[in-house]
Amino acid sequence: MMEQNTFKFLKFALHKRYFDTGFSVTNYLKYPLVLLGFAIPQPKAIIIVATLYASFCYLLGWWWLNYGMTEAETEISNRYNPFVQEMRKLIVKPNKRKI
């Protein structure tokens, strides 16, 4: 029983992650959309735009996670991380001391 609930929560968490990733990638787009929401006096139009934006965030997040963009972001941050640079040097050229 516990495993079945955990699987449901994992599926929910994965779908949440898709949306959150897409929303963070389109972070700057939300500001013009808010201004557009103030400019449009029709609630139906605002709901339609919000639904389209949420769907776009979900699909973009799905693509981002499933097509390697997360790994690319991690690699970019690793290239500027001094600890990772030092570890890569040690792995490529291990010390040849005798123990």
MARBA-3410 file (N, C-alpha, C, O; in Angstrom, 1 decimal):
99
0.8,-1.2,0.0,0.0,0.0,0.0,0.9,1.2,0.0,0.6,2.2,-0.7 ~ 1.9,1.2,0.8,2.8,2.4,0.9,3.5,2.6,-0.4,3.7,3.8,-0.8 ~ 3.9,1.6,-1.1,4.6,1.7,-2.4,3.7,2.3,-3.4,4.2,3.1,-4.3 ~ 2.4,2.0,-3.4,1.5,2.5,-4.4,1.3,4.0,-4.2,1.3,4.8,-5.2 ~ 1.2,4.4,-3.0,1.1,5.9,-2.7,2.3,6.6,-3.0,2.3,7.7,-3.6
3.5,6.0,-2.8,4.7,6.6,-3.1,4.8,6.8,-4.6,5.3,7.9,-5.1 ~ 4.4,5.8,-5.4,4.5,5.9,-6.8,3.6,7.1,-7.3,3.9,7.8,-8.2 ~ 2.4,7.2,-6.7,1.5,8.3,-7.1,2.1,9.7,-6.8,2.0,10.6,-7.6 ~ 2.8,9.8,-5.6,3.4,11.0,-5.3,4.6,11.3,-6.2,4.8,12.5,-6.5 ~ 5.3,10.3,-6.6,6.4,10.5,-7.5,5.9,11.0,-8.9,6.6,11.8,-9.5
4.9,10.4,-9.4,4.3,10.8,-10.6,3.8,12.3,-10.5,4.1,13.1,-11.4 ~ 3.2,12.6,-9.4,2.8,14.0,-9.2,4.0,15.0,-9.1,4.0,16.0,-9.7 ~ 5.0,14.5,-8.4,6.2,15.3,-8.3,6.9,15.5,-9.6,7.5,16.6,-9.9 ~ 6.9,14.5,-10.5,7.5,14.6,-11.8,6.7,15.7,-12.6,7.4,16.5,-13.3 ~ 5.4,15.6,-12.6,4.6,16.6,-13.4,4.8,18.0,-12.8,4.8,19.0,-13.6
4.9,18.1,-11.5,5.2,19.4,-10.9,6.6,19.9,-11.3,6.8,21.1,-11.6 ~ 7.5,19.0,-11.4,8.9,19.4,-11.8,8.9,19.9,-13.3,9.6,20.9,-13.6 ~ 8.1,19.3,-14.1,8.0,19.7,-15.5,7.5,21.2,-15.5,8.1,22.0,-16.2 ~ 6.4,21.5,-14.8,5.9,22.8,-14.8,6.9,23.8,-14.2,7.1,24.9,-14.7 ~ 7.4,23.4,-13.0,8.4,24.3,-12.3,9.6,24.7,-13.2,10.1,25.8,-13.2
10.1,23.7,-13.9,11.2,23.9,-14.8,10.9,24.9,-15.9,11.6,25.8,-16.2 ~ 9.8,24.6,-16.6,9.3,25.5,-17.6,9.0,26.9,-17.1,9.3,27.9,-17.8 ~ 8.5,27.0,-15.9,8.2,28.3,-15.4,9.4,29.1,-15.1,9.5,30.3,-15.3 ~ 10.4,28.4,-14.6,11.7,29.1,-14.2,12.5,29.5,-15.5,13.1,30.5,-15.5 ~ 12.4,28.7,-16.6,13.0,29.0,-17.8,12.4,30.3,-18.4,13.0,31.1,-19.0
11.0,30.4,-18.3,10.3,31.5,-18.9,10.1,32.6,-17.8,9.1,33.3,-17.9 ~ 10.9,32.7,-16.8,10.7,33.6,-15.7,10.5,35.0,-16.1,9.6,35.7,-15.6 ~ 11.2,35.5,-17.1,11.1,36.9,-17.5,9.9,37.2,-18.3,9.4,38.3,-18.4 ~ 9.3,36.1,-18.9,8.1,36.3,-19.7,6.9,36.6,-18.9,5.9,37.2,-19.3 ~ 6.9,36.2,-17.6,5.7,36.4,-16.7,5.5,37.9,-16.5,4.3,38.3,-16.3
6.5,38.8,-16.5,6.2,40.2,-16.2,5.5,40.9,-17.4,4.5,41.6,-17.1 ~ 5.8,40.7,-18.6,5.0,41.3,-19.7,3.6,40.7,-19.7,2.6,41.3,-20.0 ~ 3.4,39.4,-19.3,2.1,38.8,-19.2,1.3,39.4,-18.1,0.0,39.6,-18.3 ~ 1.9,39.8,-17.0,1.1,40.5,-16.0,0.7,41.8,-16.4,-0.5,42.2,-16.2 ~ 1.5,42.5,-17.1,1.1,43.8,-17.7,0.0,43.7,-18.7,-0.9,44.5,-18.8
0.1,42.6,-19.5,-0.9,42.3,-20.5,-2.3,42.0,-19.8,-3.3,42.4,-20.2 ~ -2.2,41.3,-18.6,-3.4,41.0,-17.8,-4.0,42.3,-17.3,-5.3,42.4,-17.3 ~ -3.2,43.3,-16.9,-3.8,44.6,-16.5,-4.4,45.3,-17.7,-5.4,46.1,-17.5 ~ -3.9,45.2,-18.9,-4.3,45.9,-20.0,-5.6,45.3,-20.6,-6.4,46.0,-21.3 ~ -5.8,44.0,-20.4,-7.0,43.3,-21.0,-8.1,43.3,-19.9,-8.0,42.8,-18.8
-9.2,44.0,-20.2,-10.3,44.1,-19.2,-11.2,42.8,-19.2,-12.1,42.8,-18.4 ~ -10.9,41.9,-20.1,-11.8,40.7,-20.2,-11.3,39.5,-19.4,-10.2,39.0,-19.8 ~ -12.0,39.1,-18.4,-11.5,37.9,-17.6,-11.3,36.6,-18.4,-10.4,35.9,-18.2 ~ -12.2,36.4,-19.4,-12.1,35.2,-20.2,-10.7,35.2,-21.0,-10.1,34.1,-21.1 ~ -10.3,36.3,-21.5,-9.1,36.4,-22.3,-7.9,36.2,-21.3,-6.9,35.6,-21.7
-8.0,36.7,-20.1,-6.9,36.5,-19.1,-6.8,35.0,-18.8,-5.7,34.5,-18.7 ~ -7.9,34.4,-18.6,-7.9,32.9,-18.3,-7.3,32.1,-19.4,-6.6,31.2,-19.2 ~ -7.7,32.5,-20.6,-7.1,31.8,-21.8,-5.6,32.0,-21.9,-4.9,31.0,-22.2 ~ -5.1,33.2,-21.8,-3.7,33.5,-21.8,-3.0,32.7,-20.7,-1.9,32.2,-20.9 ~ -3.5,32.8,-19.5,-2.9,32.1,-18.4,-2.8,30.5,-18.6,-1.9,29.9,-18.3
-3.9,30.0,-19.2,-3.9,28.6,-19.5,-2.9,28.2,-20.6,-2.2,27.2,-20.4 ~ -2.8,29.0,-21.6,-1.8,28.8,-22.6,-0.4,28.9,-22.1,0.5,28.1,-22.4 ~ -0.2,29.9,-21.2,1.2,30.1,-20.6,1.5,28.9,-19.7,2.6,28.4,-19.7 ~ 0.5,28.4,-18.9,0.8,27.3,-18.0,1.1,26.0,-18.9,2.0,25.2,-18.5 ~ 0.3,25.8,-19.9,0.6,24.7,-20.8,2.0,24.8,-21.5,2.7,23.8,-21.6
2.3,26.0,-21.9,3.7,26.2,-22.5,4.8,25.9,-21.5,5.8,25.3,-21.8 ~ 4.6,26.3,-20.2,5.6,26.1,-19.2,5.7,24.5,-19.0,6.8,24.0,-18.8 ~ 4.6,23.8,-18.9,4.7,22.4,-18.7,5.4,21.7,-19.9,6.3,20.9,-19.7 ~ 5.0,22.0,-21.1,5.7,21.4,-22.3,7.1,21.8,-22.4,8.0,20.9,-22.7 ~ 7.5,23.0,-22.1,8.9,23.4,-22.1,9.7,22.7,-21.1,10.8,22.2,-21.3
9.1,22.6,-19.9,9.8,21.8,-18.8,10.0,20.4,-19.1,11.0,19.8,-18.9 ~ 9.0,19.8,-19.8,9.1,18.4,-20.2,10.2,18.2,-21.2,11.1,17.3,-21.1 ~ 10.3,19.1,-22.2,11.3,19.1,-23.2,12.7,19.3,-22.5,13.7,18.6,-22.8 ~ 12.7,20.3,-21.6,14.0,20.7,-21.0,14.6,19.5,-20.2,15.8,19.3,-20.3 ~ 13.8,18.8,-19.5,14.3,17.6,-18.7,14.5,16.4,-19.5,15.4,15.6,-19.2
13.8,16.2,-20.6,13.9,14.9,-21.4,14.9,15.0,-22.5,15.2,14.0,-23.1 ~ 15.4,16.2,-22.9,16.3,16.3,-24.0,17.6,16.9,-23.6,18.3,17.4,-24.4 ~ 18.0,16.7,-22.3,19.4,16.9,-21.9,19.8,18.4,-21.6,21.0,18.7,-21.4 ~ 18.8,19.3,-21.5,19.2,20.6,-21.2,19.6,20.8,-19.7,20.5,21.6,-19.4 ~ 19.1,19.9,-18.8,19.5,20.0,-17.4,20.9,19.6,-17.3,21.7,20.2,-16.5
21.3,18.5,-18.0,22.7,18.1,-18.0,23.6,19.2,-18.5,24.7,19.4,-18.0 ~ 23.2,19.9,-19.6,24.0,21.0,-20.2,24.2,22.1,-19.2,25.3,22.7,-19.0 ~ 23.1,22.5,-18.4,23.2,23.5,-17.4,24.2,23.1,-16.3,25.0,23.9,-15.9 ~ 24.1,21.8,-15.9,25.0,21.3,-14.9,26.5,21.4,-15.3,27.3,21.8,-14.6 ~ 26.7,21.0,-16.6,28.0,21.0,-17.1,28.6,22.4,-17.2,29.8,22.7,-16.9
27.7,23.4,-17.6,28.2,24.8,-17.6,28.5,25.3,-16.2,29.6,25.9,-16.1 ~ 27.7,25.0,-15.2,28.1,25.4,-13.9,29.3,24.7,-13.4,30.1,25.2,-12.6 ~ 29.6,23.4,-13.8,30.8,22.7,-13.4,32.0,23.3,-14.0,33.1,23.3,-13.4 ~ 31.9,23.9,-15.2,33.1,24.5,-15.8,33.6,25.7,-15.0,34.8,26.1,-15.2 ~ 32.8,26.3,-14.2,33.2,27.5,-13.5,33.3,27.2,-12.0,33.5,28.2,-11.2
33.1,26.0,-11.6,33.2,25.6,-10.2,34.7,25.2,-9.9,35.1,24.2,-10.5 ~ 35.4,25.9,-9.0,36.8,25.6,-8.8,37.0,24.2,-8.2,38.0,23.5,-8.6 ~ 36.1,23.7,-7.4,36.2,22.3,-6.9,36.2,21.3,-8.0,37.0,20.4,-8.0 ~ 35.2,21.4,-8.9,35.0,20.5,-10.0,36.3,20.5,-10.9,36.7,19.5,-11.4 ~ 36.8,21.7,-11.1,38.0,21.9,-12.0,39.1,21.1,-11.4,39.9,20.4,-12.0
39.3,21.3,-10.0,40.4,20.6,-9.4,40.3,19.1,-9.4,41.2,18.4,-9.6 ~ 39.0,18.6,-9.2,38.8,17.2,-9.2,39.0,16.6,-10.6,39.6,15.5,-10.7 ~ 38.6,17.3,-11.6,38.9,16.9,-13.0,40.4,16.8,-13.3,40.8,15.9,-14.0 ~ 41.1,17.7,-12.8,42.6,17.7,-13.0,43.2,16.5,-12.3,44.1,15.8,-12.8 ~ 42.7,16.2,-11.1,43.2,15.0,-10.3,42.8,13.7,-11.0,43.6,12.7,-10.9
41.7,13.6,-11.6,41.2,12.4,-12.2,42.0,12.2,-13.5,42.4,11.0,-13.8 ~ 42.3,13.2,-14.3,43.0,13.1,-15.5,44.5,12.8,-15.2,45.1,11.9,-15.9 ~ 45.1,13.4,-14.2,46.5,13.2,-13.9,46.6,12.8,-12.4,46.8,13.6,-11.5 ~ 46.3,11.5,-12.1,46.4,11.1,-10.7,47.9,11.1,-10.2,48.8,10.9,-11.0 ~ 48.0,11.3,-8.9,49.3,11.3,-8.4,50.0,9.9,-8.5,49.3,8.9,-8.2
51.2,9.9,-8.8,51.9,8.6,-9.0,52.8,8.3,-7.8,53.9,7.8,-8.0 ~ 52.3,8.6,-6.6,53.1,8.3,-5.4,52.9,6.9,-5.1,51.9,6.3,-5.3 ~ 54.0,6.3,-4.6,53.9,4.9,-4.1,53.5,4.9,-2.6,54.0,5.7,-1.8 ~ 52.6,4.1,-2.3,52.1,4.0,-1.0,52.8,2.9,-0.2,52.5,2.7,1.0
END
